[in-house]
Amino acid sequence: MKTSTFFALMAEYSTASVELDKVCEKYFGLKPPEAAKRANLNRLPVPTFRCGTQKSAFMVHVEDLANLIDAQREKALEQWQKMNG
């Protein structure tokens, strides 16, 4: 049975929008302060946003994160097939 990345992330985080601090190390390899700095400059591989004031936490929509994961997996699969196919 195949589960989509989007639904897997929804199950993991139980919400459609996740605080950047909760995903930055796992998916971007960045500590929260560096991730926030890059979010301010729009230098992350996914869009970020704030719900509220400029002091609100940066958020990431799980659909954008799922698309990034799927795109990276597709690249890896293509490279693997070139080497092994």
ZICORMO-V405489 format. One record per residue. N is the residue number from 1. RES is the residue in three letters. SS is DSSP state (a for helix, b for strand, c for the rest). OMEGA is omega in degrees with one decimal (NA if undefined). D_FIRST is the distance of its C-alpha to the first C-alpha in Angstrom with 1 decimal. Layout:
# ZICORMO-V405489
n=N res=RES ss=SS omega=OMEGA d_first=D_FIRST
n=N res=RES ss=SS omega=OMEGA d_first=D_FIRST
This chain:
# ZICORMO-V405489
n=1 res=MET ss=c omega=-178.7 d_first=0.0
n=2 res=LYS ss=c omega=176.5 d_first=3.8
n=3 res=THR ss=c omega=-179.3 d_first=6.6
n=4 res=SER ss=c omega=178.9 d_first=9.9
n=5 res=THR ss=a omega=179.4 d_first=12.7
n=6 res=PHE ss=a omega=-177.9 d_first=14.9
n=7 res=PHE ss=a omega=176.3 d_first=13.0
n=8 res=ALA ss=a omega=177.5 d_first=12.6
n=9 res=LEU ss=a omega=176.4 d_first=16.3
n=10 res=MET ss=a omega=179.3 d_first=17.2
n=11 res=ALA ss=a omega=-179.0 d_first=15.8
n=12 res=GLU ss=a omega=-173.3 d_first=17.7
n=13 res=TYR ss=a omega=177.5 d_first=20.9
n=14 res=SER ss=c omega=178.8 d_first=20.9
n=15 res=THR ss=c omega=-179.6 d_first=22.8
n=16 res=ALA ss=c omega=179.1 d_first=22.7
n=17 res=SER ss=b omega=-175.3 d_first=25.6
n=18 res=VAL ss=b omega=175.6 d_first=26.0
n=19 res=GLU ss=b omega=180.0 d_first=29.3
n=20 res=LEU ss=a omega=-179.7 d_first=29.7
n=21 res=ASP ss=a omega=-177.1 d_first=31.0
n=22 res=LYS ss=a omega=-176.5 d_first=27.6
n=23 res=VAL ss=a omega=-170.1 d_first=25.7
n=24 res=CYS ss=a omega=-178.7 d_first=28.5
n=25 res=GLU ss=a omega=-176.4 d_first=28.6
n=26 res=LYS ss=a omega=-172.5 d_first=24.9
n=27 res=TYR ss=a omega=-178.3 d_first=24.2
n=28 res=PHE ss=a omega=-179.3 d_first=27.7
n=29 res=GLY ss=c omega=-176.6 d_first=29.5
n=30 res=LEU ss=c omega=171.8 d_first=32.3
n=31 res=LYS ss=c omega=-177.4 d_first=34.2
n=32 res=PRO ss=a omega=179.5 d_first=34.5
n=33 res=PRO ss=a omega=178.6 d_first=38.1
n=34 res=GLU ss=a omega=178.1 d_first=37.3
n=35 res=ALA ss=a omega=178.7 d_first=34.2
n=36 res=ALA ss=a omega=178.1 d_first=36.4
n=37 res=LYS ss=a omega=179.5 d_first=39.1
n=38 res=ARG ss=a omega=177.5 d_first=36.8
n=39 res=ALA ss=a omega=177.4 d_first=35.4
n=40 res=ASN ss=a omega=-178.2 d_first=39.0
n=41 res=LEU ss=c omega=-175.2 d_first=39.5
n=42 res=ASN ss=c omega=-178.0 d_first=36.2
n=43 res=ARG ss=c omega=174.3 d_first=35.3
n=44 res=LEU ss=c omega=-178.1 d_first=31.7
n=45 res=PRO ss=c omega=175.5 d_first=28.8
n=46 res=VAL ss=c omega=176.0 d_first=27.8
n=47 res=PRO ss=c omega=173.8 d_first=30.1
n=48 res=THR ss=c omega=-179.6 d_first=31.4
n=49 res=PHE ss=b omega=176.2 d_first=33.4
n=50 res=ARG ss=b omega=174.6 d_first=35.4
n=51 res=CYS ss=c omega=-179.0 d_first=35.5
n=52 res=GLY ss=c omega=-175.0 d_first=39.2
n=53 res=THR ss=c omega=176.5 d_first=41.9
n=54 res=GLN ss=c omega=178.7 d_first=42.1
n=55 res=LYS ss=c omega=177.3 d_first=41.9
n=56 res=SER ss=c omega=179.2 d_first=38.4
n=57 res=ALA ss=c omega=171.4 d_first=35.5
n=58 res=PHE ss=b omega=-179.6 d_first=33.6
n=59 res=MET ss=b omega=174.9 d_first=30.2
n=60 res=VAL ss=b omega=176.7 d_first=27.1
n=61 res=HIS ss=b omega=-175.2 d_first=24.8
n=62 res=VAL ss=a omega=176.7 d_first=21.1
n=63 res=GLU ss=a omega=177.3 d_first=20.4
n=64 res=ASP ss=a omega=178.3 d_first=22.9
n=65 res=LEU ss=a omega=178.4 d_first=21.5
n=66 res=ALA ss=a omega=178.2 d_first=18.0
n=67 res=ASN ss=a omega=177.4 d_first=19.6
n=68 res=LEU ss=a omega=-179.8 d_first=21.6
n=69 res=ILE ss=a omega=-179.7 d_first=18.8
n=70 res=ASP ss=a omega=178.5 d_first=16.9
n=71 res=ALA ss=a omega=179.0 d_first=20.3
n=72 res=GLN ss=a omega=178.2 d_first=21.1
n=73 res=ARG ss=a omega=180.0 d_first=17.9
n=74 res=GLU ss=a omega=177.4 d_first=18.8
n=75 res=LYS ss=a omega=-179.6 d_first=22.3
n=76 res=ALA ss=a omega=179.2 d_first=21.4
n=77 res=LEU ss=a omega=177.9 d_first=19.2
n=78 res=GLU ss=a omega=178.8 d_first=22.1
n=79 res=GLN ss=a omega=-179.9 d_first=24.6
n=80 res=TRP ss=a omega=-179.5 d_first=22.6
n=81 res=GLN ss=a omega=176.4 d_first=22.5
n=82 res=LYS ss=a omega=-177.4 d_first=26.2
n=83 res=MET ss=a omega=-172.7 d_first=27.0
n=84 res=ASN ss=a omega=-174.2 d_first=24.8
n=85 res=GLY ss=c omega=NA d_first=24.6
